[in-house]
Amino acid sequence: MPAEGIDRIEADFGGIERFVRRRLLNTSVGGPILDMSGMIRMSERDMAKLQLLEPQNSKEGRQAVVDTIIKRRGHPGFRQALLEAYEYRCAITNFTAVDALEAAYIVPFRGKSTHHASNGLLLRADVHTLFDLGKIAVDTKTMSVVICDDLMETSYRILAGRPLRYPRDESHRPSTEALDLHRRLAGL
């Protein structure tokens, strides 16, 4: 490819890698690596077919809800460390309802070593889901929120460019390397 073509791609897309992600990954099956929306829809259909969401009685149903909430909140020790580090506030929205705050791994869980606060963000439950889906990421140059194009048409657009809140204790601040990896995998 001529140098002018590469220069144009870099000017229009911010780099070759971003061009490839936008042009190829976003239009092919599955989209960016973290965009699991299609996989989730398929899994939901499979579960519905198997009737795995149908509890046998109300006690079993309540227990299934509790189990889901506990799993989503994150490992209890990890969550507690993040609650304290972030002063019981969402790192993106500043939301303070503790029951809706979850411990989000920046780099997916890979054993106890990933339970360190520098590999986590305390996020409101809906924002955590969007982060895990690769719809929200963090620009480490500005430490601000980046959102995918389809969220710009929703009420989540107010999060775009919002500065990330992070812990006062530098050892608990999120790893910029982990945040950069998450953003690359999200294609943002």
N, C-alpha and C positions, 0 to 999 in steps of 0.2 A: 504494500500500500504506500502511495506517495506520502511524503512528510506533511503536505498540506492537508491530506485526509485525516491523518492522525491528529494534527493540530486542531482541526475542526471538531473531531470527536471529543477531544479533551476540553475544548471550549464549551461545547454544547452539553456534555454530560459530566464534566469534572474528572474525566479519566477513562482510560480504556476499560478497566475492570467494571466501572459503573455502567458504561455503555453495554458491555456484554450482559451484565446482570439485567439491565432494563430491557434490552432488545431480545435477549434469548430466554433468560430464566423466567422473567415475568410473563412471557407469552407461551412458554412451554408448559407441559403438565407439571403441576406441583409448585411452580413459581420459585421464589427464593428458598433456600434450605430451611429457614425457620417458618415459612408460610405453610402451616399444616392444616389450613382450613379444609382443603379437599379430603385429606386423610381423616379429619375429625368427622366430616359429614358422612364418609363411608363407614366409619366405625359406629356412628350413631344409627345408621341404617341397619348394620349387622346386628347391633344390640337389640334394636326394635324387633327384628326378625326372630331373634332367639328369646325375646321377652325377658331379657336380663334386668330390665328396669322395673319389672313388676314384682314387688314384694308380695309375699304370701299373706301378710297381715300388717296392721299398723305399727306394731312394735318393730318388726323387721324393716319396715319402711323408714321409721325414725332412725334406726340404727344405721341404715344405708346413708342417710343424709349426714349424720354425725361423722361417719367414717370418711365421707367425701370431703367435708369441711376440714377435718383434721389433716388429711393428706394434702390438701391444697394450701393450708396455712404454712406448711413446711415443718421440718424437724423442730420439735419444741425448743431445744437449746439454741438452735440457729435463729429461730424466730425471736426468742427472748433477747438474744444478743443484738439483733437488728432493732427491736423495739427500743431498747435502751440507747443504742448508738444514734438512732434517728429521733430520739426524744419523743417517741410514740406518735410520729407524724409521717405521712406518706412522703417519700423522697421527690415525688413529682407534683402532687396536688396539694400537699400540706394538710390533707385530710386527717382528722384526729380520732375517728371512731375505731378504737382498738379492735373491736370484733370484726371489722372489715379490712384490717391490714394483714398482709401476708408477706412471708419471707420469699423473695424471688431470687433464684440463683441466676447469676449473670452467665457463668459457664455451667452447663448442666451438671447435675449431681454425679460425682464419680467417687463416692466414698467419703469418709470423715474429713479428709483434707479439703474438701470443697465447702465445708461448713464454716469457713472463716468469714467474718463480716466483710472483708474486702472483696469477697465473691458474691455479695448479696446487695439487694436493694429492698427497702421496706416499701411496699406498694399497696395501694388500694386494690381490692380484689379484681375489679374490671380492668384496671390499668395493668395489673400483673398478667392477666390473660392476654391482653394485647401485646405486652412485652414478650411473653413466651411465644406468641404467634409470629413475632418479627414485624409487627405493625408499628411498634414504637421502639426507638433506640436512643442512644445518647451520643451527641457529637462531642468528643473529648477535647477538641480544640477550644470550644466555648463552654463545655460542660452544660449543654442545653439539650432539650428534647427535640428529636427528629421524628416525624410521623410519616407514614406511607401516604401516597396520593389519595387512595380511596377514603382515608379518614379525614382528609381535608374537606370532604363534602358532608361531614357529620359534626355533631357538637364537640367532638374530640379535637377539632381544629384549634381550640383555645390552648391546647397543650403545646403546640408547635412553637419552638423557640423558648419555651419556659426554662429558666435555669434550674438545674438539678440541685436539690438540697442534699448536703452530705454531712456526715458526722464531724463534730469538732475534733475528735481524736483522729489524728492522721492515720494511725494504724488500722482504723475501721473504715476509712474512706474507700469507695469502690476502685478496684484496679482499672486503670485506663487501658491496659492491655486486654483485659477481659471485656471491657465495654467496646473496644475497637473490634474485637473478634465477633462479639454479638452483632454489632452493626454490619460488619461485612457479611456474616451469615444471613442477616435479614435482607441484605440487598439495598440498604438505605444509605 
